[in-house]
Amino acid sequence: MCACVALIFLLVCSSFGQAVNGTLLGTVNDSSGASIAAAKVSATEVNTAITRNTVTNESGNFTFPDLPPGKYKVLVEVPGFEKAAP
């Protein structure tokens, strides 16, 4: 009896370890390949229109952690450049 309860407890605990959400990451570069720091990056889920925003770091990298599954449109804005949707 005690072994069955312990087994059920272990199975329940292991089921919490599965991730449903994902991470979207990338790098913003100019046409010469140079990284662009402080670029505004937006990720909008197409079906819900929910938008998340971030800014690139000094290496031009950005990350959107813990995004729910869906189709996202990414928009990059940098002063002095045209808006870009890769």
Phi and psi in degrees as GROMACS dihedral restraints (atoms count N, CA, C in turn):
[ dihedral_restraints ]
;  ai    aj    ak    al  type     phi  dphi    fc
    3     4     5     6     1   -64.8    20    10
    4     5     6     7     1   -36.2    20    10
    6     7     8     9     1   -67.4    20    10
    7     8     9    10     1   -37.1    20    10
    9    10    11    12     1   -65.6    20    10
   10    11    12    13     1   -42.4    20    10
   12    13    14    15     1   -63.5    20    10
   13    14    15    16     1   -41.9    20    10
   15    16    17    18     1   -64.5    20    10
   16    17    18    19     1   -40.4    20    10
   18    19    20    21     1   -64.9    20    10
   19    20    21    22     1   -43.8    20    10
   21    22    23    24     1   -62.3    20    10
   22    23    24    25     1   -42.3    20    10
   24    25    26    27     1   -61.1    20    10
   25    26    27    28     1   -42.4    20    10
   27    28    29    30     1   -65.0    20    10
   28    29    30    31     1   -38.7    20    10
   30    31    32    33     1   -66.8    20    10
   31    32    33    34     1   -40.6    20    10
   33    34    35    36     1   -65.8    20    10
   34    35    36    37     1   -42.8    20    10
   36    37    38    39     1   -64.1    20    10
   37    38    39    40     1   -38.4    20    10
   39    40    41    42     1   -72.1    20    10
   40    41    42    43     1   -22.5    20    10
   42    43    44    45     1   -71.9    20    10
   43    44    45    46     1   -20.4    20    10
   45    46    47    48     1   -76.4    20    10
   46    47    48    49     1   -12.5    20    10
   48    49    50    51     1   -81.3    20    10
   49    50    51    52     1    -4.0    20    10
   51    52    53    54     1   -87.6    20    10
   52    53    54    55     1   132.2    20    10
   54    55    56    57     1   -94.1    20    10
   55    56    57    58     1   141.4    20    10
   57    58    59    60     1  -105.7    20    10
   58    59    60    61     1   -35.1    20    10
   60    61    62    63     1   -85.7    20    10
   61    62    63    64     1   168.0    20    10
   63    64    65    66     1  -134.4    20    10
   64    65    66    67     1  -176.5    20    10
   66    67    68    69     1  -124.8    20    10
   67    68    69    70     1   135.4    20    10
   69    70    71    72     1  -110.4    20    10
   70    71    72    73     1   125.8    20    10
   72    73    74    75     1  -141.4    20    10
   73    74    75    76     1   158.5    20    10
   75    76    77    78     1  -172.9    20    10
   76    77    78    79     1  -175.5    20    10
   78    79    80    81     1  -132.7    20    10
   79    80    81    82     1   137.9    20    10
   81    82    83    84     1  -103.3    20    10
   82    83    84    85     1   123.6    20    10
   84    85    86    87     1  -127.2    20    10
   85    86    87    88     1   154.4    20    10
   87    88    89    90     1   -86.2    20    10
   88    89    90    91     1  -177.5    20    10
   90    91    92    93     1   -64.9    20    10
   91    92    93    94     1   -20.8    20    10
   93    94    95    96     1   -87.2    20    10
   94    95    96    97     1    -6.1    20    10
   96    97    98    99     1    95.9    20    10
   97    98    99   100     1    -0.9    20    10
   99   100   101   102     1   -74.1    20    10
  100   101   102   103     1   139.1    20    10
  102   103   104   105     1   -69.3    20    10
  103   104   105   106     1   145.1    20    10
  105   106   107   108     1  -113.6    20    10
  106   107   108   109     1   115.1    20    10
  108   109   110   111     1   -85.3    20    10
  109   110   111   112     1   153.8    20    10
  111   112   113   114     1    63.4    20    10
  112   113   114   115     1    26.7    20    10
  114   115   116   117     1   -80.2    20    10
  115   116   117   118     1   139.4    20    10
  117   118   119   120     1   -84.5    20    10
  118   119   120   121     1   126.2    20    10
  120   121   122   123     1  -121.8    20    10
  121   122   123   124     1   129.9    20    10
  123   124   125   126     1  -119.0    20    10
  124   125   126   127     1   139.7    20    10
  126   127   128   129     1  -121.9    20    10
  127   128   129   130     1   116.9    20    10
  129   130   131   132     1  -113.8    20    10
  130   131   132   133     1   125.4    20    10
  132   133   134   135     1   -72.8    20    10
  133   134   135   136     1   125.2    20    10
  135   136   137   138     1   -62.2    20    10
  136   137   138   139     1   -42.5    20    10
  138   139   140   141     1   -79.2    20    10
  139   140   141   142     1   -31.8    20    10
  141   142   143   144     1  -103.9    20    10
  142   143   144   145     1   -14.3    20    10
  144   145   146   147     1    63.2    20    10
  145   146   147   148     1    18.9    20    10
  147   148   149   150     1   -78.3    20    10
  148   149   150   151     1   127.3    20    10
  150   151   152   153     1  -113.2    20    10
  151   152   153   154     1   137.4    20    10
  153   154   155   156     1  -119.4    20    10
  154   155   156   157     1   144.8    20    10
  156   157   158   159     1  -123.8    20    10
  157   158   159   160     1   149.6    20    10
  159   160   161   162     1  -152.7    20    10
  160   161   162   163     1   176.9    20    10
  162   163   164   165     1  -130.1    20    10
  163   164   165   166     1   142.7    20    10
  165   166   167   168     1   -70.2    20    10
  166   167   168   169     1   150.9    20    10
  168   169   170   171     1   -83.6    20    10
  169   170   171   172     1  -171.8    20    10
  171   172   173   174     1   -64.2    20    10
  172   173   174   175     1   -17.8    20    10
  174   175   176   177     1   -96.4    20    10
  175   176   177   178     1     2.4    20    10
  177   178   179   180     1    82.9    20    10
  178   179   180   181     1     8.7    20    10
  180   181   182   183     1   -88.4    20    10
  181   182   183   184     1   146.8    20    10
  183   184   185   186     1  -137.0    20    10
  184   185   186   187     1   156.9    20    10
  186   187   188   189     1  -143.6    20    10
  187   188   189   190     1   135.5    20    10
  189   190   191   192     1  -117.2    20    10
  190   191   192   193     1    94.1    20    10
  192   193   194   195     1   -81.0    20    10
  193   194   195   196     1   156.4    20    10
  195   196   197   198     1    60.0    20    10
  196   197   198   199     1    43.5    20    10
  198   199   200   201     1   -84.7    20    10
  199   200   201   202     1   134.8    20    10
  201   202   203   204     1   -65.6    20    10
  202   203   204   205     1   154.9    20    10
  204   205   206   207     1   -57.5    20    10
  205   206   207   208     1   145.3    20    10
  207   208   209   210     1   161.6    20    10
  208   209   210   211     1  -176.7    20    10
  210   211   212   213     1  -105.6    20    10
  211   212   213   214     1   125.6    20    10
  213   214   215   216     1  -115.9    20    10
  214   215   216   217     1   141.4    20    10
  216   217   218   219     1  -104.5    20    10
  217   218   219   220     1   127.3    20    10
  219   220   221   222     1  -106.8    20    10
  220   221   222   223     1   133.8    20    10
  222   223   224   225     1  -127.7    20    10
  223   224   225   226     1   134.1    20    10
  225   226   227   228     1  -117.4    20    10
  226   227   228   229     1   130.8    20    10
  228   229   230   231     1  -126.0    20    10
  229   230   231   232     1   129.3    20    10
  231   232   233   234     1  -137.9    20    10
  232   233   234   235     1   128.4    20    10
  234   235   236   237     1   -55.5    20    10
  235   236   237   238     1   133.2    20    10
  237   238   239   240     1    91.2    20    10
  238   239   240   241     1    -6.0    20    10
  240   241   242   243     1  -123.9    20    10
  241   242   243   244     1   158.3    20    10
  243   244   245   246     1   -72.5    20    10
  244   245   246   247     1   151.7    20    10
  246   247   248   249     1   -62.4    20    10
  247   248   249   250     1   143.1    20    10
  249   250   251   252     1  -129.9    20    10
  250   251   252   253     1   135.5    20    10
  252   253   254   255     1  -120.2    20    10
  253   254   255   256     1    94.4    20    10
